[in-house]
């Protein structure tokens, strides 16, 4: 069971820290704290998540042995009201059942979790919230949705969107670990707790 750092311990640690060696933080991640040098949470931006997800694409796969699917141009969004991250993807599908390729889009959403083994915040159990296809393919919307769900599960589930460096989770010899993960309007906040 984890507990937050007690104020007494923070004062003790603060008194023992020197300014030079205490700032081992990654500059692009904001850390906040009641006391300097001992963060109680990290924020990382939607843009950082966008860059992490974009590395996975374009993605070309066969789904259900029927559809050849190319997913590209991911656009990451935040859904703070559901505490989820969304990813909109352009899709191009080909199948022997239709003479022309079909263009459309999938919108996925995912909860977030911390994976201690990799020290990463990961996408967990992504689901297809919406799929839109054009023209004659509309009659296959159910199958296309199923193909999108399969691809999302296979290739985005447990995908790391941010990895902590070891020094971000250790201060003055005390080990910390991420706690509650909260999706904000334009960032993700990860609470830091003492182990």
Secondary structure, 3 states (H helix, E strand, C coil): CCECCCHHHHHHHHHHCCCCCCCCCCCCCEEECCCCCCCCEEEEEHHHHHHHHHCCCCEEEEECCCEEEEEEEEEEEEECCCCEEEEEEEEEEECCCCCCCEEEEEEEEEEEEEECCCCEEEEEEEEEEEEEECHHHHHHHHHHHHHHHHHHHHHHCCCEEEECCHHHHEECCEEEEEEEEEECCCEEEEEEEEC
